[in-house]
């Protein structure tokens, strides 16, 4: 959709395990104005509520768009 190819045209909040991880995230701004460019962000969270990993892509401007998610597990010693 070409209507979201400029800075500020698609913005979202990212909430993981009820914690705001990124506020007002703009993937075009994060990619220095590029479209079709990979943007990598990370967050460390603890999942201990027995309800699995909860991720929310909250709509701010336009609909959130996510192409891939990688989840890594670290087990405490």
Protein Blocks (a to p, Z undefined) as FASTA:
>chain_A
ZZlmcghiaccdddeehiafbghiafklmnnopahiacddddddddfehnopadddddfb
dcdddfbdcddddddZZ
